[in-house]
Amino acid sequence: MFSPATRELNVPGLLRISSVVSGIALLIVSSFGCGRPFDVKPQPSLPPARYAGTTTVDSLNISVQAITDEDLLYDTFDANLISAGLLPVRVMLTNTSAEPVDLSESEFEVQAGSQRYKAVDARKAFKRLVSYYDVSAYTKAGYKESLDALAGYALDIRTPLNGSESRHGLVFVKMPGDVARQTGLRIVISKLVKKQPSIELPLN
């Protein structure tokens, strides 16, 4: 057994070791963007849109574009969304009427051949990125900051689209990366316009 004197001599050493370990942990966390899982660029960061499909249904103009430039995605989101199994689709909506349009029930899917892949909300998309990159060194505040930054790019469908108003944002579609890189993809939008069950537009 250790004598009391030996214990007293060892306690400062243990404290020094603990301090060193804590310092290393803080250094590791700080190297990940002050504790952020991803260093998402603030808006506006995406280049001007080049929409592949456009249509008008009733009083609603709809334009869509799949973002498949993986260098751009990595530069913007500090992550390759396509490799992580997420296809970001840029959507622009313009309400040309005087009445607001309810977007809350709208659903987005991407069709590739005979398969359809559903969009997920920003929180689920973010969790997908964290899981794919196996990120574990972050703080709670940093996690929230990165999540909020990603969510800021998402299309807002909770708020009604007022008359003469335009709104744009990203829809994150969960699908395999090799499928997202294919040509001939189409987006299927359901429950956006009451008089038309679904709207299909080319993405590339």
N, C-alpha and C positions, 0 to 999 in steps of 0.2 A: 504493500500500500504506500501511496505517496504521503509524505509528511506534510503538515500544514505549511511549512516554509516552502516546500517544493510547489505546492498548489499556488501559493502567492506569487511565486516566480513565473509560473506558467500562465496565469490569468492575463497579464499584459500581452504576452505573446499571442494568446488566442484572440485577444481583441484586435491586435494588429493584423492577424490573418483575416479576421472577419471584415475589417475595414478594407483590406486589399481586394477580397472577393467582391464586396459591395461596389468598390470602385470599378472593377472590371465589368460587372453587370451593367452599371450605369453607362460605361463607355460603349458597350455593345448596343444598348438601347439607343444611345444618342447617335450611333452610326447609322441607324435606320430612320433618318429624318426626324430627330427629336422624338422618337417613340412612335412614329407613324408607320403602319404596315406598308403603305404606298404613298409616294409623294405625288399626289394627283394635282395637276396644274389647275389654277383657278380659271374660271370662265372669263371672257370667251377665249378658247384656245384652239378649237377646231377651225380648219380652213373653210372658205365659202363652200356651200353645198353644191353638188352636181347631181341633182335628183334623176334617178333612172325611171321612175314611174310617177305619173301625175294624173289625177282625175277630179271631176267635180260631181258630187252627188247631192241633190237638193241644193242647199245653200252652202255646202261645205267643200272647200278645196283641199285636196289631200295630195301630198308629195312625199316620196320615200326614197331612201338611198342606203344601201348596205355599206358600212365602212369596213373595207377589207385591207387597207394599207396598214400592215402590222408594225412597220416602223413608226408610223404616226400614232398608233394606239399605244405603243410602248412609251413613246415620248410624252404623250398626254397623260396616261394613267399609271405610268411606271410599271406597267404589266402588259403582257400580250393577251388580250381578252380572248382572241380566237383560239390560241393554243390552250387556254384554260377552259374552253368549251362554251364560250359566249360570243354570239354575233351581235354587235351593236348596229341597230338600224336607226337611221336619222329620219324623223318624221316631222313634217310641217303641216299644220292645220290652220285654215283661214275661214272664219265664219263671215260670209258676205251678207247675211241677213241682219235684221235688227234685234232678233230674239236670241237669247243664250242657248247654247247647245250643251246638253249633259253628256259628259265623256266617261262618267264613272263606271259604266258597265261594259265599256269597250274591251275587246280581247284581241291580242296580236299573236299570230303564228307565222312561221316560215315554212313553206312547202318546198321540199326537195324530192323530186320524183313522186313516189307514192307515200312518202313519210312527211308528217307535220311535227314541228317542234314549237313548243309554247314559250312565250315570253315570261320572264320572272321579274319581280320588283327589284329595286336597287339594292335592298338589304340582302336578298338571296344571291344576287349577282356578286356582291362584295364578299359574302361568305364563301362563294365558289372560288374567288380569287385567292383568298386567304388559305383555303384548303389546298388548292392546286400548287401554290408556291410554298406551302408548309411554313408559313410565317408564324413565329411564336414570340419573337422579341419585339414587343411594343407595349405602350402604356394604354390605360383605358382612355385617357384624353386623346392620345394619338390615334387610337382605333376609331373613336367617334369623329375625329377631324377628317380622317381619310374617308370614312363612310359618308359623312355629310358632303364632302367634296365630290365624290362619285355620284351621290344622289342628286346633286345640283345639276348634273347633265341629263337626268332622266326626264322624259316627257311627263308633265303634270296632267293626270287624267282625273284627279280628285276635284279640281276647281272647274266649274262650268266655263265654257268658252263664250265670252260675251260677243254681242253683235259688233261686226267690223273689227274684230280682234284676230290677231295671228299668234300662234304659239308653236314653238319647235322644241325638240328634245330627243333623247335617245330611248329606244326600246331595246332591252337586253334579252336576246333569245338564247335559251340554253340548248345547244346542239354541238355535236362532235366537230372538232376543228377541221378534219378532212372534208366533212360535208359543207361546212361554212365556206370553204375555199372553192367550192364548185361554182360553175356558172349555171344560169337558168333558174336561179332561186326566185321564188315569188312570195310576197307577203299576203296573208289573208287577215283582214280586219273584220271582226264581227261585232254586232251590237253597237256600232258607232252611229248608224243612221237607221231610224226605226222603219222606214219604208223599204230598206234593202237589207236582207239578212246578213250578207257578207260582201266585202269588196276585195278584189284581188288585183295586185299590181306587181310588175316586174321589179326586182331589186338590182339586177346586173345583166 
